[in-house]
Amino acid sequence: MSSAGDRVRIKHAGFEYSGILLESKDDNIFVLKLSNGYNVGIPKGNSKVTVTGNLQVEKLPELKAEKNLKLPNVSLVSTGGTITSRVDYRTGAVHPITKPAELLSQIPELKKIANISVTPAMSKFSEEFSPDDWSKLAGFVGRELNKENVRGVIVTHGTDTLHYTAAALSFALEGLGKPVAIVGGQRSSDRGSFDGAMNLICGTHYANSDIAEVATVLHGTSSDDYCIANPGTKTKKMHTTMRNTFRPINSMPYAKLFKTGKIEKLRGSNLRHAGEVNVQSQFEEKVALIKYHPGLSPKILDFYVKEGYRGVIIEGTGLGHVSANTWLKSITAATKKMFVGMTSQANYGKVDPYVYSTGRDLFNHGVVYLGDMLAETAIVKLSWVLGQEKDKDKVRDLMTTNLRGELSEKSVPNGFLY
């Protein structure tokens, strides 16, 4: 008789699987953790199970988080995700790390870089994040930044919406004088290719640097060569699984960061300076992002108007187009009620209403063109702007003004496919 935690060999449908048996929520399925770290589900029917041993779980060493007066103090604000989690190999469950000693047990190298304090802000999957969560998180980060003895802040986050949160913190933290590193992991901590340790090490070096910007700090290549610090408003997740998924768009990274502590700057930035950060963390929830495609009905825009939304961002084609023949009437009605901004489905380059007649028609009927701003950044910025301002003209002015590096003054050719 097998039970969770046993090492087993399962034969099913001509195939053989070996690994650790985990608890299963489905009585008809075996859940097996393979040696490569992946879990696999195997139907119990017609399966032959042989117990080959019992799991011997090694207890993590207890590394005391003793303060070293020669090292900088860095605050880690956790929101969830595998990067600051530990795996229970008997059940397959993932538990959040909430104490510095637990973090040092996972990544002992951090003990030589900084004194790390851990502040759990929340624990949730990144796809569950909302504007209200951005607001709460900004409050946690702001409080840590305003502690005189804190050099910088690391925010750990699930990767799926990490770039949205990076943009949100970029707008919410006004007068930022210290570094904020947003760090995640593409691979879980029970896999040999776990990338979270290196990302956290690089994030800690960034938090102690003189670059006073919100940045995403993750692998720069698919190997463990170095990390890159990308501007929080110019970053996009470009691959579902690759470790170097976060790339700068219409921008160069701030820097390359190496595990040794070496920092190679690649562009200019605001530098560390004294003064408290001002947290402006009101975000409007009634905003929406519409991805246009051929044949899309303008009724989707009519719906948001009817529901009382305060603004939408349209991810249009090319230079910023939708079908003028079918959409112009709805566009005209919508711009009288709400802010309507235009971005492009092309990641690189900027929208322009003056090249084609379609763009001119949309612009003349109230659509606001948003340069080279990423659609993800645009919806976050709109949510933030509407949280601070109700006047329609001021909203338009703020959305077309470069506040946190979200709008480029000129193109960055060497940033294309960096």
C-alpha positions as CSV (number, residue, x, y, z in Angstrom):
1,M,0.0,0.0,0.0
2,S,1.5,3.3,-1.1
3,S,1.0,6.7,0.6
4,A,2.1,10.3,0.0
5,G,5.9,10.6,0.5
6,D,6.7,7.2,-0.8
7,R,9.2,6.8,-3.6
8,V,7.3,4.7,-6.2
9,R,7.5,3.2,-9.7
10,I,4.2,3.3,-11.6
11,K,3.5,1.4,-14.8
12,H,0.6,2.6,-16.9
13,A,-0.3,2.1,-20.6
14,G,3.1,0.7,-21.5
15,F,5.0,3.6,-19.8
16,E,6.9,3.6,-16.5
17,Y,7.3,6.6,-14.2
18,S,9.4,6.9,-11.1
19,G,9.2,9.6,-8.5
20,I,7.7,10.8,-5.2
21,L,4.0,10.2,-4.6
22,L,2.2,13.4,-3.7
23,E,-1.2,14.0,-2.2
24,S,-3.9,14.1,-4.8
25,K,-7.3,16.0,-4.7
26,D,-8.7,13.5,-7.3
27,D,-9.3,10.0,-6.0
28,N,-8.8,8.6,-9.5
29,I,-5.4,10.2,-10.2
30,F,-1.9,9.5,-8.9
31,V,0.2,12.7,-8.6
32,L,3.9,12.0,-9.0
33,K,6.8,14.4,-8.6
34,L,9.5,13.4,-11.2
35,S,13.2,13.8,-10.7
36,N,13.2,16.8,-13.0
37,G,10.9,18.7,-10.6
38,Y,7.7,18.5,-12.7
39,N,4.5,16.9,-11.4
40,V,2.6,14.4,-13.6
41,G,-0.9,13.0,-13.1
42,I,-1.4,9.3,-13.9
43,P,-4.9,7.5,-13.9
44,K,-5.2,4.9,-11.2
45,G,-7.1,2.6,-13.4
46,N,-4.9,-0.2,-14.9
47,S,-1.8,1.2,-13.1
48,K,0.7,-1.0,-11.2
49,V,2.4,0.7,-8.3
50,T,5.6,-0.5,-6.7
51,V,7.0,1.2,-3.6
52,T,10.7,1.6,-3.9
53,G,11.5,3.5,-0.8
54,N,10.6,6.3,1.6
55,L,11.4,10.0,1.2
56,Q,14.1,11.2,3.5
57,V,13.5,14.9,3.9
58,E,16.6,16.8,4.9
59,K,15.9,19.6,7.3
60,L,17.1,23.0,6.1
61,P,20.0,24.3,8.1
62,E,19.0,26.9,10.6
63,L,21.0,30.0,9.5
64,K,20.5,32.8,12.0
65,A,19.7,36.2,10.6
66,E,22.3,37.9,12.7
67,K,22.8,41.6,11.8
68,N,26.1,42.5,10.3
69,L,26.8,46.1,11.0
70,K,29.2,46.2,8.0
71,L,26.4,45.3,5.5
72,P,23.6,47.4,4.2
73,N,20.0,46.9,5.3
74,V,17.6,45.8,2.6
75,S,13.8,45.2,3.0
76,L,12.1,42.4,1.1
77,V,8.4,42.9,0.6
78,S,6.8,39.6,-0.4
79,T,3.5,39.1,-2.3
80,G,3.7,35.4,-3.1
81,G,5.1,33.4,-6.0
82,T,7.5,30.6,-6.0
83,I,10.6,32.8,-5.6
84,T,10.0,33.2,-1.8
85,S,8.4,29.8,-1.2
86,R,9.6,26.5,0.0
87,V,8.3,23.1,-1.2
88,D,7.0,20.4,1.1
89,Y,8.2,17.3,-0.8
90,R,5.7,15.0,1.0
91,T,2.6,16.9,-0.1
92,G,3.9,19.0,-3.0
93,A,2.5,22.0,-1.2
94,V,4.3,25.4,-1.5
95,H,4.6,27.4,1.7
96,P,5.5,31.1,1.7
97,I,8.7,32.2,3.5
98,T,8.0,34.8,6.1
99,K,11.2,34.9,8.2
100,P,14.8,36.0,7.3
101,A,16.2,32.7,8.7
102,E,14.0,30.7,6.3
103,L,15.2,32.8,3.3
104,L,18.8,32.5,4.3
105,S,18.4,28.7,4.5
106,Q,17.2,28.7,0.9
107,I,19.7,31.3,-0.4
108,P,22.7,31.5,2.1
109,E,24.6,33.8,-0.2
110,L,22.4,36.7,0.8
111,K,23.9,36.6,4.3
112,K,27.1,38.0,2.8
113,I,25.5,40.7,0.8
114,A,23.0,42.5,3.1
115,N,20.9,42.3,6.2
116,I,17.5,41.2,4.9
117,S,14.2,41.9,6.7
118,V,11.1,40.2,5.3
119,T,7.7,41.9,5.2
120,P,4.8,39.8,4.0
121,A,2.4,42.2,2.2
122,M,0.1,39.5,0.8
123,S,0.3,36.0,-0.6
124,K,-1.5,35.5,-3.9
125,F,-1.1,34.4,-7.5
126,S,-0.1,37.3,-9.7
127,E,-3.0,36.9,-12.0
128,E,-5.3,37.6,-9.0
129,F,-3.8,41.1,-8.5
130,S,-6.1,44.1,-8.8
131,P,-5.6,47.9,-8.6
132,D,-6.5,47.7,-4.9
133,D,-3.5,45.3,-4.4
134,W,-1.2,47.8,-6.2
135,S,-2.4,50.4,-3.8
136,K,-1.8,48.2,-0.7
137,L,1.6,47.1,-2.0
138,A,2.7,50.7,-2.7
139,G,1.9,51.5,1.0
140,F,4.1,48.7,2.2
141,V,7.0,49.6,-0.1
142,G,6.7,53.3,0.8
143,R,6.9,52.6,4.5
144,E,10.1,50.5,4.0
145,L,11.7,53.1,1.8
146,N,11.1,55.9,4.3
147,K,13.0,54.0,7.0
148,E,16.3,55.9,7.4
149,N,18.4,52.7,7.8
150,V,17.0,50.9,4.7
151,R,19.2,51.2,1.6
152,G,16.6,49.8,-0.8
153,V,13.6,47.5,-1.3
154,I,13.1,44.2,-3.1
155,V,9.5,43.2,-4.0
156,T,9.0,39.5,-4.8
157,H,6.2,38.7,-7.2
158,G,4.7,36.1,-9.5
159,T,5.9,36.6,-13.0
160,D,2.6,36.6,-15.0
161,T,1.7,40.2,-14.1
162,L,5.0,41.3,-12.6
163,H,5.4,44.0,-15.3
164,Y,2.0,45.5,-14.4
165,T,2.9,45.9,-10.8
166,A,6.3,47.3,-11.7
167,A,4.5,50.0,-13.7
168,A,2.0,50.6,-10.8
169,L,4.8,51.1,-8.3
170,S,6.7,53.4,-10.7
171,F,3.7,55.8,-10.8
172,A,2.7,55.4,-7.1
173,L,6.1,56.2,-5.6
174,E,6.8,59.9,-6.2
175,G,10.1,61.4,-5.5
176,L,11.8,58.0,-5.3
177,G,15.3,58.3,-3.9
178,K,16.2,54.7,-3.4
179,P,16.2,51.6,-5.6
180,V,13.2,49.3,-5.8
181,A,13.8,45.8,-7.4
182,I,10.8,43.8,-8.6
183,V,12.0,40.1,-8.6
184,G,10.3,36.9,-9.7
185,G,11.2,33.3,-10.7
186,Q,10.2,31.3,-13.8
187,R,11.2,28.0,-12.3
188,S,10.1,26.6,-9.0
189,S,12.6,26.1,-6.1
190,D,12.5,22.3,-6.4
191,R,14.0,22.3,-9.9
192,G,17.7,22.3,-10.8
193,S,17.0,25.3,-13.1
194,F,15.5,27.4,-10.3
195,D,16.3,31.0,-11.2
196,G,14.9,32.7,-8.2
197,A,18.1,32.5,-6.1
198,M,20.2,34.4,-8.7
199,N,17.4,36.9,-9.3
200,L,17.2,37.6,-5.6
201,I,21.0,37.9,-5.3
202,C,21.0,40.4,-8.2
203,G,18.0,42.2,-6.8
204,T,19.8,42.6,-3.5
205,H,22.8,44.1,-5.3
206,Y,20.4,46.4,-7.2
207,A,18.8,47.5,-3.9
208,N,22.2,48.6,-2.6
209,S,23.1,50.5,-5.8
210,D,22.9,54.2,-6.6
211,I,20.1,53.7,-9.2
212,A,17.0,55.3,-7.7
213,E,14.4,53.7,-10.0
214,V,11.7,51.0,-9.9
215,A,13.1,48.1,-12.0
216,T,12.4,44.5,-12.8
217,V,15.5,42.4,-12.0
218,L,15.7,39.0,-13.5
219,H,17.8,36.8,-15.7
220,G,19.4,38.5,-18.7
221,T,20.1,35.3,-20.6
222,S,18.7,31.7,-20.4
223,S,21.9,30.8,-18.5
224,D,23.1,32.1,-15.1
225,D,25.4,34.7,-16.7
226,Y,23.9,37.9,-15.3
227,C,20.6,39.7,-14.6
228,I,19.3,42.9,-16.2
229,A,17.5,45.7,-14.5
230,N,14.7,47.0,-16.8
231,P,12.7,50.2,-16.3
232,G,9.4,49.4,-14.6
233,T,7.4,51.2,-17.3
234,K,9.3,49.7,-20.2
235,T,9.2,46.0,-19.5
236,K,7.2,43.1,-20.9
237,K,7.1,39.4,-20.3
238,M,8.0,37.9,-23.7
239,H,8.1,34.2,-23.1
240,T,5.9,31.8,-21.1
241,T,8.7,29.8,-19.6
242,M,12.2,31.1,-20.5
243,R,14.2,32.4,-17.6
244,N,15.1,35.6,-19.5
245,T,11.5,36.3,-20.3
246,F,11.4,40.0,-19.2
247,R,12.8,42.3,-21.9
248,P,13.1,46.0,-22.2
249,I,10.8,47.5,-24.9
250,N,11.7,50.8,-26.6
251,S,14.4,51.1,-24.0
252,M,17.7,49.8,-22.8
253,P,18.1,48.2,-19.4
254,Y,19.4,50.3,-16.6
255,A,22.2,47.8,-15.9
256,K,23.6,44.3,-16.0
257,L,24.0,42.8,-12.5
258,F,26.3,40.0,-11.7
259,K,26.2,37.6,-8.7
260,T,29.6,39.0,-7.6
261,G,28.1,42.4,-7.1
262,K,29.5,43.9,-10.3
263,I,27.1,46.4,-11.9
264,E,27.5,47.5,-15.5
265,K,25.4,50.5,-16.3
266,L,23.8,50.6,-19.8
267,R,21.9,53.9,-19.7
268,G,21.2,56.9,-17.5
269,S,18.9,57.0,-14.5
270,N,17.8,59.0,-11.5
271,L,20.4,58.5,-8.8
272,R,20.0,57.9,-5.1
273,H,19.2,61.0,-3.1
274,A,17.9,61.9,0.3
275,G,14.2,62.7,1.1
276,E,11.0,60.7,1.8
277,V,9.1,59.1,-1.0
278,N,5.5,60.3,-1.4
279,V,3.1,57.5,-1.9
280,Q,0.2,58.4,-4.3
281,S,-1.5,55.0,-4.4
282,Q,-5.1,55.7,-5.5
283,F,-6.0,53.6,-8.5
284,E,-9.2,53.6,-10.5
285,E,-10.6,50.1,-11.1
286,K,-13.1,51.1,-13.8
287,V,-10.7,51.0,-16.7
288,A,-10.2,48.5,-19.4
289,L,-7.8,47.3,-22.1
290,I,-9.3,46.4,-25.5
291,K,-7.2,44.4,-28.0
292,Y,-8.6,45.2,-31.5
293,H,-8.7,42.5,-34.2
294,P,-10.3,42.5,-37.6
295,G,-14.0,42.2,-37.3
296,L,-14.2,43.1,-33.6
297,S,-17.5,44.7,-32.9
298,P,-17.6,48.2,-31.4
299,K,-20.3,47.0,-29.1
300,I,-17.5,46.1,-26.7
301,L,-16.7,49.8,-26.4
302,D,-20.4,50.6,-26.0
303,F,-20.5,48.2,-23.1
304,Y,-17.8,50.0,-21.2
305,V,-19.6,53.3,-21.7
306,K,-22.9,51.8,-20.5
307,E,-21.2,50.3,-17.4
308,G,-19.8,53.7,-16.4
309,Y,-16.1,53.1,-17.0
310,R,-13.9,56.1,-16.8
311,G,-11.4,55.1,-19.4
312,V,-10.2,52.5,-21.9
313,I,-7.0,51.8,-23.7
314,I,-7.2,50.4,-27.2
315,E,-4.4,48.2,-28.5
316,G,-4.8,49.1,-32.1
317,T,-3.1,47.9,-35.3
318,G,0.1,49.3,-36.6
319,L,0.3,53.0,-36.0
320,G,-2.8,53.0,-33.9
321,H,-5.9,52.0,-36.0
322,V,-9.3,50.4,-35.7
323,S,-11.9,50.2,-38.4
324,A,-13.1,53.8,-38.9
325,N,-16.1,52.5,-40.9
326,T,-17.5,50.5,-38.0
327,W,-16.0,52.1,-34.9
328,L,-16.2,55.8,-35.5
329,K,-19.7,56.2,-34.2
330,S,-18.9,54.4,-31.0
331,I,-15.6,56.2,-30.7
332,T,-17.4,59.5,-30.9
333,A,-19.9,58.6,-28.2
334,A,-17.2,57.1,-26.0
335,T,-14.8,60.1,-26.0
336,K,-17.6,62.3,-24.8
337,K,-18.0,60.1,-21.7
338,M,-14.5,58.8,-20.9
339,F,-10.8,58.8,-21.8
340,V,-10.0,56.7,-24.9
341,G,-6.3,56.1,-25.4
342,M,-4.6,54.4,-28.4
343,T,-1.5,52.2,-28.3
344,S,-0.2,49.6,-30.8
345,Q,-0.1,45.9,-31.0
346,A,3.4,46.2,-32.2
347,N,5.7,46.1,-29.2
348,Y,8.2,48.5,-30.7
349,G,7.8,52.0,-32.2
350,K,5.0,54.5,-31.5
351,V,1.5,55.3,-32.6
352,D,1.0,58.2,-35.0
353,P,-2.4,59.7,-36.0
354,Y,-1.1,61.8,-38.9
355,V,0.2,59.1,-41.3
356,Y,-3.1,57.6,-42.5
357,S,-6.7,59.0,-42.8
358,T,-7.9,56.4,-40.3
359,G,-5.6,57.8,-37.6
360,R,-6.7,61.4,-38.4
361,D,-10.4,60.4,-38.2
362,L,-9.9,58.7,-34.8
363,F,-7.8,61.6,-33.4
364,N,-10.2,64.2,-34.6
365,H,-13.0,62.3,-32.8
366,G,-11.2,62.4,-29.4
367,V,-8.9,59.4,-29.3
368,V,-5.6,60.3,-27.5
369,Y,-2.5,58.8,-29.1
370,L,0.1,57.6,-26.5
371,G,3.4,57.5,-28.4
372,D,5.5,54.4,-27.7
373,M,3.8,53.6,-24.4
374,L,3.3,49.9,-23.9
375,A,-0.4,48.9,-23.7
376,E,0.2,47.3,-20.2
377,T,1.8,50.4,-18.9
378,A,-0.9,52.6,-20.5
379,I,-3.7,50.8,-18.6
380,V,-1.8,51.0,-15.3
381,K,-1.0,54.7,-15.9
382,L,-4.6,55.4,-16.8
383,S,-5.8,53.7,-13.6
384,W,-3.3,55.7,-11.6
385,V,-4.1,59.1,-13.3
386,L,-7.8,58.6,-12.8
387,G,-7.2,57.8,-9.2
388,Q,-5.6,61.2,-8.7
389,E,-7.5,63.4,-11.2
390,K,-11.1,63.9,-12.3
391,D,-10.8,66.8,-14.7
392,K,-10.9,65.5,-18.3
393,D,-8.4,67.9,-19.7
394,K,-5.9,67.3,-16.9
395,V,-6.3,63.6,-17.4
396,R,-5.4,64.0,-21.0
397,D,-2.4,66.2,-20.2
398,L,-1.1,63.7,-17.6
399,M,-1.5,60.7,-20.0
400,T,0.5,62.5,-22.7
401,T,3.2,63.7,-20.4
402,N,6.3,61.6,-19.6
403,L,6.1,61.0,-15.8
404,R,8.2,57.9,-15.2
405,G,10.0,57.2,-18.4
406,E,6.9,55.6,-20.0
407,L,7.1,57.8,-23.1
408,S,10.4,58.0,-25.0
409,E,11.5,61.3,-26.4
410,K,13.3,59.5,-29.2
411,S,13.7,56.0,-30.5
412,V,16.2,53.7,-29.0
413,P,17.5,51.6,-32.0
414,N,19.9,49.5,-29.8
415,G,16.9,48.5,-27.6
416,F,15.1,46.7,-30.4
417,L,15.0,43.0,-29.5
418,Y,17.6,43.5,-26.8
